[in-house]
């Protein structure tokens, strides 16, 4: 369950914290007090899109923190599978800090992605608002609801169906690659053979291009190399004032006096080392020059080889390794064409075999859905009557289309309803009003309550379009649902607010020149006063207060059954 919500610097909220209880948590307040901000902050913490305009004026950031206490072992196991941090007692702390241009999500103090937060949210909480009511009109959503209802029996079949569908799609993709005429096939084979032959005839060796480029660079710059080495040889030599000659004279001078001072012996040794190095270098340079010559034939051979390699690079890859890898792929392609007809026949047989298996799984899933649809429709009719649909008929139609198979099968589900005697059953989209959609959604949640692993449900204005006796019926259903789940509900109706196990008031006040929204828990007396406000508006008389007390008492008795 959601134990607490902390919000700071978000829209009209300066800083507020609320601790939710078990059962039905009701949030009420004047229009414009900021009720939508409270639910919006929960959505933000759970990964909804964050805009910098949400940050309270004058603040650098906004912060939302949710604390959940996870009791069910199945939910704890799912969280562990997501590799998200959770305390040993099942406490999960989810935090989101929103800053201009970016936001940071954390779970248990560890930074996580929005994708991970949304995956966690699917385990912990279910939020229903106006958008969710409207989603009921879509057949895809209706199919999801039916499959959720049939999950226990359907889950393993759907997994097999999905795996089978993936295999079928892979086979169809492979067959599409075989879909070519004989002329196209011959053309593809001819091109592949030509390219393989062109690469094979080049007899390429990995790293060969780098060695050739070095040789080419040396050959092209042969004259410049010879001139430079010649000058360096002369300047370091022992003739015509070269460095070797000067070092030799210096060595002789020091040697003539080194016997008089021990320090000069070290100088002599250093000069001798220099003289030896120069001698070695001079001989090596002379040998290099004697062997240096421009081989035109070698130059032309290297140039031709490089031209060939560069030509192949422009066609098949930036390096010799890439060219050779491309050659391997070409050979695989030729081998594939070699076995083209046999491979195609094998794929056709696989397609037929997998299609048969796929249709069997689709039929099995369809049978489960039809059986579950009847049960769900019966339960929904009863729940809708409890919600003041006086004479209602409800059915779930399953239509199977074998030529439109998906990973979920070939069924389409359609929720149909008739709310008046003598009227034909019609799809929800053609019949249901906003208030009716709210009640249908609540009926679904009530019916699905025993099958739903999610403990916390949030209803944002479930009372849209309802009043009077219907509102009281909805209130009673909320009370029933609150026995098995934690409910957090924003409402404008006193009938629903009276059913609260914990009642919160959202109010807006002005301090100085700043407007701020606060949320606080009401005690029994304050809850009655809030109900009286909702019943009587600005003028709260003793009669209105008595009416509010009576409503609270009726709600208390209702929850005892």
N, C-alpha and C positions, 0 to 999 in steps of 0.2 A: 504494500500500500504506500501511497504518498503521504509521508509524515509531516513534511514541512516545505514551505516555499519562501525563499528570501529574494527580494527585489530591491535594487538600488539604482538610482539615476536613470530610470526608464520612463520616458514620456512624462506624465504628470506625477509619477511616483518618485519621491525623494528617497525614502528608505522605508521598507515595511517587511514584516515577517509574519507568517501565519502557520499555525500548527493544525493540521487536519486530523479528524477523528475517524473511527470506524463508522460503517453504515453511511447514512445520507448526510452529506455536508451541503448546506444551502447557502448561496451567496445572493444577497439582495441589496438594493440601493436605488437611489433616485436615478432617473434617466440622465445620462451624461456624467455620472459619478466616477466612471472609469472601470465598470465591470469587465468590459471587453479587454482592457489592458491586462487584467489579472490572468485571464485565459490566454491572451496573447503572449504574456511573459512565459507561461508554461510551454507554449508552442515554440517560442524562441529557444528555450533551454533544450528542447527536443529536436533542434536542427532546422527550424523554419528560417526562411530568408531574413536576414537582418539588414536594415538600412541605417545609415549614420544619423538620419533624422530622428530615429527612435531615442537617441541619447538625450537625456534631459538638458535643457539649455543651461550653459555654464559649466557642465561636467565634461571630463575627459573621456569617460567610459560609462557603459551601463553593465550591470552584473545581475545575472539570474542564477539561483542555486536551488536545486531540487534534492530532497533527501527521501529515498525509498527504503522501506523495510521489506525485504523479500522473504516470505515464509515458505512458499511452495518449493519443494526440492526440484521439481521439473523446470521451474523458472531459473533456479540457481544453476542447474546443469547447463541450460542454454546460455546463460551469461558467461559461465566458465568456458564454454565452447567458443565464445567470441573473444576469449582471452582478455577480458576487461576486469579491472580490479574490483573486488568486493570484500567487505569485512567478513570475518569468520561468522558473525551473527547474522549475516545477510544484508547488512547496511550498504547501500549504494549511493554515493554522493556525486551528482551530476552538476557541473558548473559551466556557464558560458559567459565570457567577458566580451563585450562588443565595443570596438574602438573605430574611429573613422578609418574606413578603408580595409578593415580586417576584423576578424573575431577569432577567439580561441576557445575551444571546447575541452573540458577536462572531466575525467571520470576517476574518482578516488585520487585526485591530485595529478594524474598522468594525462598528458595532452593526447587527444584522440581526434580522428577525422569526423566531419559531419556525417559521413556515411556510417561510421561505427555508432554514432549517437542515435541515428535513426533506426539502426538494427536493434539497439538496446531498447528504444522507445516501443518498438513493436512487441517486445516481451513484457514491458512493465505497465503500459497505459494505453487506453483507447479513448480518443477524443471525438465527440459527435457534435457537429454544429450545423448551421444552415446548409453548408456545402455538402456535408455527408447525407443530409436528408434528400437533397436533390440527386445525389449519386444513386439513390434507390431507383430512379427512373431508367437507369441504364441497364440493359440486359446483361452486360458483362459483370456488373456489380451483383446483380441478382444471382448469377451463376456462382460467384464467389461465396455468397451467403449460403446457398444451398450446399456447396462443397464443404464449407465450414461446419454446417450442421451434420453432414454425413462423414466428417473427417475420420472418425474412428474406423469405419468400415472401408472408406474410400482411399485413405492415404496410401496404402501399399500398392493398390491398383494404379493410382495416379503416378506413383514413382516408376513403376514398370512401364506405364504408358509413355511417360516422358523419355525414358531411356530408349524405348523401342522407336519412338518418333525421331529421336536424334539419329539413330542408325538408319532409319528409312530416309531421312533428309540427306545423309551422307551418301547413300547409294544413289539417290536421285541426282545429286550433284555430280557424282562420278559418271553416271549415264549421260548427263548433259555434255560432259567433256567428250564422250564417244559419239555425240550426235553430229556427224559430219559426212558429207558425201565422198565417194571414192576419189574424185578429182582433187578435192581439198586435202585428203589424206596423202595422196601421192605427192602433192606440192609440198606439204609439211615434211614428209620423209626426205624428199630430194634436198630441201634446204638444210635440214639437219645433217645429212650425209656430207654435203659440201662443206659445211662449217667444221665438222669433225675432222674431215680430211685436211682442211686448211691448217688447223691447229696441230694435227699429228705431224704433218710434213715439216712444220717449223721446229720440231724436236726441242721444245723449250725446257729449260732447267731453272728451277727456283733460284733467284738471286743472280741469274746470269745478266740481267739488264744492268744491275748496279756495277758489276765488274766491267762490262763493256763501256759504260758511261765514263768510268775512271780512265780506261785505256784511251777512249776517244778524246777526252779532255787533254790527256798527256800528249797524244799525237798532234792534235790541232795546235797546241802551244809549244811544240818542240823547239822552234827557233828561239822563242822568248826564254825558254828554260835554259838552252845552251848559252845564250848571252849572259844571263844572270849568274849561272854557275861558274862561267869563265871569269867574270869580273871578281866574284867572291874568291875564286881560287888564287887569282893574281894578288888580291889585296891581303890575303892571309899567307902568301908564299914567302920564300926566302931569297927572292931576287927583286931588283928594281924597287927597293924600299918597302917591301911587303911587311906585314905584321910579324911574320916569322923571323925575318931578318932583324927587326927592331928588338924582339924578345931575346934573340940570340945575343945581341950586343949587351943588352941589359943584364943578362945572366952572367956574361963574362965579367962585367964590371963588379957585380956583387960578389962573385966567386973570388975575385982578387983581394977582397978585404974581409971576407967572412971569418977568416981565422982570427981577427982582432976583436970580434964581438959575437958572443953566442946568439944574440937576437938576429944577426944578419944571416946566420945559418938557416933560420926558418924562412927568411926572405928568399934565400937561394933555392930552398926546397919548393916553395910556391911557384917561383919562376920556372923551375925545371918541370913541374907538373903542367904549367901552361904551355911550355915549349913542346912537351910530349903530345898534349891534346891537339895543338896546331899541326904538328907533324902528322898525326893520325888523320885529322880532317883533310889535310892537304893531299895525302895519298888517296884517300877515299874519293875526294872530288876529282882528282886526276883519273882514277879508274872509271868513275861515272861518266866523265867527258869522253873517254876513249871508247866507251861502249854506246854512247848516245849517237843515234843516227835516225834519220827520218825514213821509215819504210813505207813507201807509197802503197805497195800492195796490201800491207797489213792495214793501213789507214782505210783503204777502199773496202776491205773485207769487214772491218769493224763498223764502218758507216752503213754498209749494206745490211748488216745483221741488225743494227739498231733501228734502221728504217722499217725492217720487217716486223720487229717486236712492237714498235710504236704503232704501226698500222693495225696489228692485232689488238693492241690496247684500245684503240678508238672504236673497235667493233665489239670486243668481248669482255673488257674489264680494265681497271686502272693499273693492275699489277699482274705479273706472271702467275701468281697464286690464284687470282681471280679468273684469269683466262683458263687455267687448268681445271678449276672448279666448274666453270661453265661447260668445258668439254665433258666432264663427268655427267652433268645434267643432260647434255645432248645425247650421250650414250644411253642414259636411262630412258630418255624419250624414244630413241630408236628401238630399244628393247620393248618398250611399251607398245609401240606400233607393230612390232614383230608379233606380239601376242594379242593384237587389237581385237580380232574377231572372237577368240576364245575368252578374253577378258569381258567383252561386252555380253556374251552369252552367260557367263558366270554372274555378272551383275544383274542381268534380267532375272535369273533364277533367284538371286538374293532378294531382289525387289519383290518378286511374287511371294516369297516365303515370309519376308518381314511385313509386307502389306497384309497378309493373312493374319499374322500374329497381332498386328496393330488393330485390325478390325475386331478381332476377338476381344482384345483389351478394351477397345472403345465400347463394344457391346456390353461387356461386364460392368464398366463404369456407368453406362447408361441405365442398366438394370438397377444398380444401387441408387442412382440419382432418382429414378422414377419411384422406387419404393420409399426413399427418404422424402421425396417431394410430397407424397401423400401424407406422410406423418407430420411433416412441417406445416403443411396447409391446414390440417386438422387442429394442430396446436395453435397456429396463428389465428384461426377463426375464433377459438375460445378466448385467446388473449385480446383480440379486437373487440369482442362482445364485452369483455371486462372493462375495456376502455371506451365504452358507450357508443360503439357502432351497433345500433339497435338490431338491424336485420342485415347482416353482412354475409356475403359468400366470398370465399377466397380459394384460389387454386394456383398451383404452379405447373405450367405446361412445359413439357420437355420435347423439343423437336430435334430429330437426328438427321444430319446431312452427311452421308458417307463421302461425298465429293469435297467436303470442307473439313478435313481432319487437321487438328492442331495438336500441340503437346498435351492439351487437356482432354482430347477426345473429339467427338463430332457432334456434341449436344449444344443446344441453345436453351437457356431457361427463360421463362417469361412469367412474372408475377401478375396474376389477373384478379381483379376485385369487382364486386358489385356491392354498393352501399345502400341501395334502395330496392324494395321488393319489385319483382317483375323486370328489372333491368338485367341485360345480358352482362356476363363477365367481360371486362375490358382490361387492357394493359394499364398499369398504374399511371403512366404518362398521360393517358386520356381521361382519367377519372379523378385522381387524388389532388386535393387542394393542399396548401401549405400546412394547415393544421392537421389534416388527415395524414400527411407524410410524417409529421412529428410523432403521431400516435402509432403509425405502422412501424416506424423505427424503434420506438419504445417497446412495442409488442415483440419485435424481433429480438431485441436485447434480453427481454424477459424469457422468451422461449429458449434462447441460446445460452442463458446464464449458466446452466449446469454443465454445458460443454465448453465454456470459455475459460481458458487458463488465466487470462488477464484479470488481475484483481481490481485495478483502479479504472473506473469509467468516468469520463467528464462529459456532461451534457451542457452545451451552450444554448440556452433558451429553448429547451425542449417544448415549452408551452406556446410556441408560435401558432397563432390562429385558433386557440381554444379558450373556453371560458365556462363558467357555471358548473353544471353537473359533470360535464366532460373533464373539466380541470380537476375535480375531486377524484374521478376515476383514474386519471393519470397520476395523481398524487398517491393513491393507494398502490398502483403498480410500482411507483418509485420506491415506496416503502418495502414492498416485497423484494424488489431487486436489491435493495440496500441490505437485506439480511444475508446475501451471499457475496456481495461485492462492496467495495468502497466506492461511493458515488460522490462526485463533486458537481453541483448543478447551479447554474445561474438562472434565476427565474424572476418574472414580474408578478406571478400569481400567488396570492396569499394561501390558496388551497394547497399548493405544492410546498410553499415555505413552511406551512404548519407541520408538515411531516418530518421536518429536520431532526436529525439526531444531534447535529451541531450546526448552529446558525451563525453566519458571519454577515456583518454589514460593511458595505463599501461606501465610503463617503468622501466628498470633496470639500476642502476648506481652503481659505486664503489666509496666509500668515505674511504680514508685511505686504509685499506686492507679488508674492509667489503663490500660485495655486498648487495644491498637492492632494493626491489621492491616498487614502489610508484604508486598511482593512482590519477589522477587529472582531473578536468572538463575542457574541451576546450571551448574557445569562438569561435565565427563564423570564424574568420580568422585562428585560430589554427586548427579548424575542417577541413577547406579546405586544409590546409597544410598536415594534417594527411591523408586525402583522396588522395592527390597527392603522398604522400609516398607509399600508398597502390597500386596506379596506376602505378607509375614509378620506384619504387625501390630506389636505391641509387642516381640516377640522376634525380633531379626534375627540369624540365625546365619550362619556362613560358607557353608553350603549355600544359604541364601536369597540371599546376595550373589552366589554363583556363578550361581544361577538368573536373577538380574537381569542379570548380565553376558551370559549366554547369550541372554536375550531381546533385549537391545540389539544383539547381533551378528546375530541372526536378522532384526531389523528393518532393520539396515544392508544386509544382503544382499538383502532383499526390495526395497529402494528402488533397487537397482542394475539391476533388470530393467525 
